[in-house]
Amino acid sequence: MQDVDISALMNIRMNYGEEFQNFRLHLDKQFKDLRLIKDPEELKLKAENALHEIAEVQTHAIKQKISQFRKTQLLDAVVLLGSLFTSIHTGEWGIAAAVAAARGYKPFIDASSQVRQNPAFFLWEVLRSSK
């Protein structure tokens, strides 16, 4: 996070307010129990584990979900273009185009919602913008 531009961070925070709140709540939940630990070594280890969980494990899950969605969308696009091509030859291309657009939009919204609900989405977005 040290290499992240502050203005970019604030911009992401403003544009992804709910996701930022999810991230903060998740961090609070992870670190709440750590306040009770007195042993510095144990505290350090548990803090590192919590940070690893959100910075590595959860951001990896987001990357996997996005990759899976892109592959699915590519396949859907091929199928939809094939059906649209067929419908153009039959003269019903207006209805087919509307159905194709609606069919492609719903999965996009669902996948986007699932990714944004991950508590690490805010961190993933920040890290992605800093590259």
C-alpha positions as CSV (number, residue, x, y, z in Angstrom):
1,M,0.0,0.0,0.0
2,Q,3.0,2.3,0.3
3,D,3.3,2.8,-3.4
4,V,-0.4,3.7,-3.8
5,D,-1.1,7.3,-4.8
6,I,-3.2,9.0,-2.2
7,S,-5.4,10.7,-4.7
8,A,-6.1,7.4,-6.4
9,L,-6.9,5.8,-3.1
10,M,-9.3,8.6,-2.2
11,N,-10.9,8.4,-5.6
12,I,-11.5,4.6,-5.2
13,R,-12.8,5.2,-1.7
14,M,-15.3,7.7,-3.0
15,N,-16.4,5.5,-5.9
16,Y,-16.6,2.3,-3.9
17,G,-18.0,3.5,-0.6
18,E,-19.9,0.3,0.2
19,E,-17.0,-1.9,-0.7
20,F,-14.7,0.3,1.5
21,Q,-17.1,-0.2,4.4
22,N,-17.1,-4.0,3.9
23,F,-13.3,-3.9,3.9
24,R,-13.1,-1.9,7.1
25,L,-15.7,-4.1,8.8
26,H,-13.7,-7.2,7.8
27,L,-10.5,-5.7,9.1
28,D,-12.2,-4.7,12.4
29,K,-13.5,-8.3,12.8
30,Q,-10.1,-9.8,12.0
31,F,-8.2,-7.5,14.5
32,K,-10.8,-7.3,17.3
33,D,-9.6,-10.4,19.0
34,L,-6.0,-9.4,18.6
35,R,-6.4,-6.6,21.1
36,L,-6.6,-9.2,23.9
37,I,-3.3,-10.8,23.0
38,K,-0.4,-9.7,25.3
39,D,2.4,-11.8,23.8
40,P,4.1,-9.7,21.1
41,E,5.2,-12.7,19.0
42,E,1.8,-14.2,19.0
43,L,0.3,-10.9,18.2
44,K,2.6,-10.4,15.3
45,L,1.9,-13.9,13.9
46,K,-1.8,-13.5,14.1
47,A,-1.7,-10.0,12.6
48,E,0.4,-11.4,9.7
49,N,-2.1,-14.2,9.2
50,A,-5.0,-11.8,9.1
51,L,-3.3,-9.6,6.6
52,H,-2.3,-12.6,4.5
53,E,-5.9,-13.8,4.4
54,I,-7.2,-10.5,3.0
55,A,-4.3,-9.4,0.9
56,E,-3.4,-12.7,-0.7
57,V,-6.2,-15.3,-0.3
58,Q,-9.2,-13.0,-0.8
59,T,-7.7,-10.9,-3.6
60,H,-6.7,-14.2,-5.3
61,A,-10.3,-15.3,-5.0
62,I,-11.4,-12.1,-6.7
63,K,-9.0,-12.7,-9.6
64,Q,-10.2,-16.2,-10.0
65,K,-13.9,-15.1,-10.1
66,I,-13.1,-12.4,-12.7
67,S,-11.2,-14.8,-14.8
68,Q,-14.0,-17.4,-14.6
69,F,-16.5,-14.7,-15.5
70,R,-14.5,-13.6,-18.5
71,K,-14.2,-17.1,-19.9
72,T,-18.0,-17.7,-19.4
73,Q,-18.8,-14.4,-21.1
74,L,-16.6,-15.2,-24.1
75,L,-18.4,-18.5,-24.5
76,D,-21.8,-16.8,-24.1
77,A,-20.8,-14.2,-26.7
78,V,-20.0,-16.9,-29.2
79,V,-23.3,-18.6,-28.6
80,L,-25.3,-15.4,-28.8
81,L,-23.6,-14.2,-31.9
82,G,-24.4,-17.6,-33.5
83,S,-28.0,-17.4,-32.5
84,L,-28.2,-13.7,-33.6
85,F,-26.7,-14.7,-37.0
86,T,-29.2,-17.4,-37.4
87,S,-32.1,-15.1,-36.5
88,I,-31.0,-12.5,-39.0
89,H,-31.4,-15.0,-41.7
90,T,-34.9,-15.8,-40.5
91,G,-35.8,-12.1,-40.3
92,E,-36.4,-12.0,-36.5
93,W,-33.1,-10.2,-35.6
94,G,-34.7,-7.4,-33.5
95,I,-36.2,-9.7,-30.9
96,A,-33.1,-11.9,-30.9
97,A,-30.8,-8.9,-30.3
98,A,-32.9,-7.8,-27.4
99,V,-32.9,-11.2,-25.9
100,A,-29.2,-11.6,-26.4
101,A,-28.5,-8.2,-24.7
102,A,-30.7,-9.1,-21.7
103,R,-29.2,-12.5,-21.4
104,G,-25.7,-11.1,-21.3
105,Y,-26.5,-8.3,-18.9
106,K,-27.9,-10.3,-16.1
107,P,-24.9,-12.6,-15.5
108,F,-22.6,-9.5,-15.7
109,I,-24.6,-7.8,-12.9
110,D,-24.6,-11.0,-10.8
111,A,-20.9,-11.7,-11.1
112,S,-20.1,-8.0,-10.5
113,S,-22.2,-8.1,-7.3
114,Q,-20.5,-11.2,-6.1
115,V,-17.0,-9.8,-6.6
116,R,-17.9,-6.5,-5.0
117,Q,-19.3,-8.3,-1.9
118,N,-15.9,-9.8,-1.2
119,P,-14.3,-7.8,1.7
120,A,-11.0,-7.6,-0.2
121,F,-12.5,-6.0,-3.3
122,F,-11.6,-2.5,-2.1
123,L,-7.9,-3.6,-1.5
124,W,-7.9,-5.4,-4.9
125,E,-9.2,-2.3,-6.7
126,V,-6.5,-0.1,-4.9
127,L,-3.7,-2.5,-5.8
128,R,-5.0,-2.8,-9.4
129,S,-5.0,1.0,-9.8
130,S,-1.4,1.3,-8.5
131,K,0.0,-0.9,-11.2
